[in-house]
């Protein structure tokens, strides 16, 4: 059975081909369209994955996507209503490393099946399985590891609603233990510092990481005011 895994409309678009539960080919779209960290739909990457095994889109049993747009819509609306009127700008703000607005990005993600049908001119019914973002992160490390049981920690800017997830992997299952919700996000703090230092957020964090080796504890007190740890050892 062949499965295609797709990421796009955020940053670092890519496609991965899985054969009978084993990753056999993966490529980033930027290698093909020559746009660094591209957020474009990875049509070239999909074609390369199919070409690797001389497949057609009809040979693919399942297509998965790294995000659940409906879940994001529900959470974002509750978040926007909670923080009105300051939150209105979130409707039109750019999304992560992409130049696309949040509303446009969600629209595009919900139309992936149409995009595939258009590009491959197929009459086959295309069903996209949308996977929770942080569960994708957890799966990418647990299911390829040699461990039957593992504690799993995933942290990034945000998923649909989650910025950090603690989970337990056991017997090829992942059980979510705890989630930290947006806007509390260590990843977004990192992106903000990247931007403050004059670099491009969601692109140049690796530069800040490299620079940190030359840093001191000069601003520790300032950071203590930015990140609050409560009595349950949760960050706020």
C-alpha positions as CSV (number, residue, x, y, z in Angstrom):
1,X,0.0,0.0,0.0
2,X,1.3,3.4,-0.9
3,X,0.7,6.6,1.2
4,X,1.6,10.2,0.3
5,X,2.3,12.6,3.2
6,X,2.1,16.3,2.2
7,X,3.0,19.6,3.9
8,X,2.3,23.0,2.4
9,X,0.9,26.5,2.8
10,X,3.1,27.2,5.9
11,X,6.8,26.8,5.3
12,X,9.1,24.1,3.9
13,X,6.5,22.4,1.8
14,X,7.4,18.7,1.0
15,X,6.1,15.3,0.1
16,X,6.9,11.8,1.4
17,X,6.1,8.4,0.0
18,X,5.4,5.5,2.3
19,X,5.3,1.9,1.0
20,X,3.7,-0.7,3.4
21,X,4.5,1.4,6.5
22,X,8.1,2.2,5.5
23,X,9.3,5.6,4.3
24,X,11.0,5.1,0.9
25,X,11.3,8.6,-0.5
26,X,11.0,12.2,0.7
27,X,11.8,15.5,-0.9
28,X,11.4,19.2,-0.1
29,X,9.7,21.4,-2.7
30,X,12.4,24.1,-2.3
31,X,14.9,21.6,-4.0
32,X,12.7,21.7,-7.1
33,X,11.2,25.1,-7.3
34,X,14.4,26.8,-5.9
35,X,12.5,29.0,-3.4
36,X,14.0,28.6,0.0
37,X,11.5,27.6,2.7
38,X,8.7,27.7,0.1
39,X,5.1,27.4,1.3
40,X,3.8,26.5,-2.2
41,X,1.7,23.4,-2.9
42,X,4.4,20.7,-3.4
43,X,3.2,19.6,-6.9
44,X,6.8,19.0,-8.0
45,X,7.6,16.9,-4.9
46,X,4.5,14.8,-5.4
47,X,5.5,14.1,-9.0
48,X,9.0,13.1,-7.9
49,X,7.6,10.7,-5.2
50,X,5.4,9.1,-7.8
51,X,8.3,8.9,-10.3
52,X,10.5,7.2,-7.8
53,X,8.4,4.1,-8.0
54,X,6.9,4.7,-11.4
55,X,3.4,5.2,-9.9
56,X,0.4,7.2,-10.9
57,X,-1.8,9.1,-8.5
58,X,-4.4,6.3,-8.9
59,X,-1.9,3.9,-7.3
60,X,-1.9,5.9,-4.0
61,X,-4.2,4.4,-1.4
62,X,-4.2,7.3,1.0
63,X,-3.0,11.0,1.1
64,X,-2.4,12.6,4.4
65,X,-1.9,16.2,5.4
66,X,-0.1,17.6,8.5
67,X,-2.8,19.9,9.7
68,X,-6.6,19.8,10.6
69,X,-8.0,23.1,9.3
70,X,-11.4,22.6,10.8
71,X,-9.8,22.2,14.2
72,X,-7.9,25.4,13.7
73,X,-11.0,27.3,12.6
74,X,-12.9,26.3,15.8
75,X,-10.0,27.2,18.1
76,X,-9.1,30.4,16.3
77,X,-12.6,31.7,16.5
78,X,-12.9,31.1,20.2
79,X,-9.5,32.7,20.7
80,X,-10.4,35.8,18.6
81,X,-13.7,36.2,20.4
82,X,-11.9,36.0,23.8
83,X,-9.5,38.7,22.9
84,X,-11.7,41.2,20.9
85,X,-11.1,43.8,19.6
86,X,-7.3,43.5,19.6
87,X,-7.5,40.0,18.0
88,X,-9.3,41.2,14.8
89,X,-6.0,41.6,13.0
90,X,-5.4,37.8,13.2
91,X,-7.9,37.4,10.4
92,X,-5.6,39.3,8.0
93,X,-2.2,38.6,9.5
94,X,0.4,36.5,7.6
95,X,0.7,32.9,8.6
96,X,4.1,31.8,9.9
97,X,6.7,31.8,7.2
98,X,4.1,32.2,4.5
99,X,3.0,35.5,2.9
100,X,-0.6,34.1,2.8
101,X,-3.2,35.4,5.3
102,X,-4.6,33.0,7.9
103,X,-8.0,32.9,6.2
104,X,-6.5,32.2,2.8
105,X,-4.2,29.5,4.1
106,X,-7.1,27.6,5.8
107,X,-9.1,27.9,2.5
108,X,-6.2,26.4,0.5
109,X,-5.7,23.6,2.9
110,X,-9.3,22.6,2.7
111,X,-9.0,22.4,-1.1
112,X,-6.0,20.1,-1.4
113,X,-8.1,17.4,-3.0
114,X,-9.2,19.8,-5.8
115,X,-5.6,20.9,-6.3
116,X,-4.4,17.3,-6.8
117,X,-7.3,16.5,-9.2
118,X,-6.5,19.6,-11.2
119,X,-2.8,18.9,-11.5
120,X,-3.1,15.2,-12.3
121,X,-6.3,15.4,-14.3
122,X,-7.8,12.4,-12.5
123,X,-11.4,11.4,-12.1
124,X,-10.4,9.4,-9.0
125,X,-12.1,10.5,-5.8
126,X,-9.3,12.1,-3.7
127,X,-9.8,11.8,0.1
128,X,-7.4,13.8,2.2
129,X,-6.8,12.5,5.7
130,X,-6.0,15.6,7.9
131,X,-3.8,14.7,10.8
132,X,-3.3,16.7,14.0
133,X,-0.1,18.7,13.7
134,X,1.5,17.8,17.0
135,X,0.5,14.1,16.6
136,X,2.4,14.2,13.3
137,X,5.5,15.5,15.1
138,X,5.2,12.8,17.8
139,X,4.6,10.1,15.2
140,X,7.7,11.1,13.2
141,X,10.0,10.3,16.1
142,X,8.2,7.5,17.9
143,X,7.1,5.2,15.0
144,X,10.6,5.2,13.5
145,X,12.4,4.7,16.8
146,X,13.6,1.3,18.2
147,X,11.5,1.8,21.4
148,X,8.3,0.0,22.2
149,X,7.6,2.7,24.9
150,X,8.6,6.3,25.0
151,X,7.9,9.7,26.6
152,X,7.4,12.2,23.8
153,X,7.7,16.0,23.9
154,X,6.9,18.2,20.9
155,X,7.3,21.9,20.9
156,X,6.9,24.5,18.1
157,X,5.2,27.8,17.2
158,X,1.8,26.3,17.1
159,X,-0.4,23.5,15.7
160,X,-4.1,24.0,15.1
161,X,-4.4,24.9,18.8
162,X,-1.4,23.5,20.6
163,X,2.1,24.8,21.0
164,X,3.5,22.0,23.2
165,X,2.4,18.4,23.7
166,X,3.4,15.8,26.2
167,X,2.5,12.2,25.1
168,X,3.1,8.6,25.9
169,X,4.1,6.2,23.1
170,X,3.4,2.5,23.9
171,X,2.7,-0.5,21.7
172,X,2.5,1.6,18.5
173,X,-0.1,3.9,20.0
174,X,0.4,7.5,21.2
175,X,-1.7,8.8,24.1
176,X,-1.8,12.6,24.7
177,X,-1.1,13.4,28.3
178,X,-1.1,17.2,28.3
179,X,-1.2,20.1,25.8
180,X,-0.2,23.8,26.1
181,X,-2.4,26.0,24.0
182,X,-1.7,29.1,21.9
183,X,-1.0,31.9,22.6
184,X,1.4,30.5,25.2
185,X,4.2,29.3,22.9
186,X,7.9,28.9,23.4
187,X,8.2,28.6,19.6
188,X,6.6,31.9,19.1
189,X,8.8,33.5,21.7
190,X,11.8,32.1,19.8
191,X,10.4,33.6,16.6
192,X,9.8,37.0,18.3
193,X,13.5,37.1,19.5
194,X,14.6,36.1,16.0
195,X,12.6,39.1,14.6
196,X,13.8,41.4,17.3
197,X,17.4,40.6,16.4
198,X,16.8,41.7,12.8
199,X,16.4,38.2,11.3
200,X,13.4,36.7,9.6
201,X,11.1,34.8,11.9
202,X,10.3,31.2,11.0
203,X,13.3,31.2,8.7
204,X,16.4,32.3,10.6
205,X,16.0,30.7,14.0
206,X,19.0,28.5,13.3
207,X,21.1,31.7,13.2
208,X,19.9,32.7,16.7
209,X,20.6,29.1,17.9
210,X,24.2,29.4,16.6
211,X,24.7,32.9,18.2
212,X,23.4,31.6,21.6
213,X,26.7,29.8,22.1
214,X,28.4,33.2,22.4
215,X,25.8,34.6,24.7
216,X,25.9,35.4,28.5
217,X,23.3,35.5,31.2
218,X,23.0,39.3,30.9
219,X,19.2,39.2,30.1
220,X,18.1,36.4,32.3
221,X,16.0,38.7,34.6
222,X,14.2,40.1,31.5
223,X,13.4,36.6,30.3
224,X,12.1,35.7,33.7
225,X,9.4,38.4,33.1
226,X,8.5,37.0,29.7
227,X,8.1,33.4,30.7
228,X,6.1,32.7,33.8
229,X,6.2,29.3,35.5
230,X,3.2,28.7,37.8
231,X,2.9,26.5,40.9
232,X,2.1,23.5,38.6
233,X,5.4,24.1,36.7
234,X,3.4,25.1,33.7
235,X,4.7,27.9,31.5
236,X,2.5,31.0,30.7
